[in-house]
Amino acid sequence: MSRGRADDWLRALLVERPADGSIPDSLRIASHGGRCLACRGSRMLCGKTACPVALRFSSLVNVGALGLDTKMEGNSPPEVFIGRFGYPKVLIGPMVPPMMEDTSLLAAPQLWFGKSIEEIVRMRSQLVRGKYLAEITSPSSGLDRISRMVQELGLSSSPTDSELEFLRKPVSTITLSDHFEPFGPSAPLRSFNLGNLKMARPLERAFYDVDLKARDAVINSYAVGVDVSSIQRALSVGAFGLGKRRRFVPTRWSITAVDSIISQRLMEGVRRNPLINEHLVYECDNLDNRYLVLMTPQRWCYEWIEAWWPKTAWNPEAAISIMGDHEGYEGRTTYASIGGCYYAVRLAVAEKLSEMGRQAGVVALREAYPGYIVPVGVWINRESVRMALRGRPRRFGSLSDALKHISSRMQIPLGRWIR
């Protein structure tokens, strides 16, 4: 299968029915998002074979001595990683820290709000990735032993005893991305064994129902309270879908697909709700990022805009870089240009409106400041906006008053956001 076909499969899942002047004079605002912000290490728009920005991130982080050898035992949180390079043959495998205590926090980004970048990177850098080359279509045509173990681990609901043997000692480096959570050293797998594991009942039911479509399995699991990260992991190991169509899904694709599928379903109900009757502004700071969400009394529409300061993750330029995307009442029929963060924030917003039983137009803004020096995954946007929306909003009788408040809380001038 060609790279084009791989992209087609993802698109099939995603298609849907301070006051002005507070920025230092030494900084300018770019007229549009920079090349690195548009790419984020995924499309190699610079033409290089490896992302120089991502390599710079990795060099900033000291993984430390984990005392790794070719054999390792540990409690997987549980966590797996499905790669995308070489599609349809990709590297799959478990991620296991060399420790036997409770490691569940390592795979629960919904619980990381308030932790520092250093804490998150230190925590996730303990995860050692085993790599095993597999056909993405294996789940529908029978699994070899290692692939089956990877799939079982992806369905586990609690930390699972794991034994790994590598072909060589894991390389002491860390992988950082704007699309998925960091992880530590990696090496090719020779063998992989699991102890006893437990599956969440909804995921187990979906796994054994080979007549249930993947989209329905995602929605059903979410509806009964399975957390988003567990659903994303189950989708990535090919546990959902019609029997003959099941396949491994690259981790970064499964994250975006689940955010998109769930938010799309929630929006179907939101569009039938009455409008809010005032303008609401929610706010949250996290990891030197500021998030503001504006809700207005109008039919559903949504826009997500990010502004990145120089020397932050994905902006090596000298100017502040801004990029965003949007949709109207009917939703999108194309993949958002800004990537997975668009769908992660849309999920958080759709959850809140569904909970309120109301409909609104929504503009969500992010300013990423110099303290955000390394990317830690798309989860930061979903969980930060979720946290903002749990708080008490500022209420305004007019749009102009709401915008005045926003202008007092963001460093980029209001006129630039509006343009």
Sequence and secondary structure as in RCSB ss.txt:
>XXXX:A:sequence
MSRGRADDWLRALLVERPADGSIPDSLRIASHGGRCLACRGSRMLCGKTACPVALRFSSLVNVGALGLDTKMEGN
SPPEVFIGRFGYPKVLIGPMVPPMMEDTSLLAAPQLWFGKSIEEIVRMRSQLVRGKYLAEITSPSSGLDRISRMV
QELGLSSSPTDSELEFLRKPVSTITLSDHFEPFGPSAPLRSFNLGNLKMARPLERAFYDVDLKARDAVINSYAVG
VDVSSIQRALSVGAFGLGKRRRFVPTRWSITAVDSIISQRLMEGVRRNPLINEHLVYECDNLDNRYLVLMTPQRW
CYEWIEAWWPKTAWNPEAAISIMGDHEGYEGRTTYASIGGCYYAVRLAVAEKLSEMGRQAGVVALREAYPGYIVP
VGVWINRESVRMALRGRPRRFGSLSDALKHISSRMQIPLGRWIR
>XXXX:A:secstr
  HHHHHHHHHHHH     TT S TT  B SS  HHHHHTTSS TT  SS HHHHHHHHH         SEEEEE
E S EEE  TTTTEEEEEEEE S  S  GGGG GGG TT  HHHHHHHHTT EEEEEEEETTHHHH   HHHHHH
HHHHHBSS EEEEEEESS  B   B  SSS  B  EEEEEEEEE    B HHHHHHHH TTS HHHHHHHHHHTT
  HHHHHHHHHTT SS GGG     HHHHHHHHHHHHHHHHHHHHTTS B SSEEEEEEEETTEEEEEEEESSSS
EEEEEEEE TTBTTB SSSBEEEEEEEBTTB SS  TT HHHHHHHHHHHHHHHHHT B EEEEEEEE TT  S 
  THHHHHHHHHHHHS  EEESSHHHHHHHHHHH SS HHHHH 
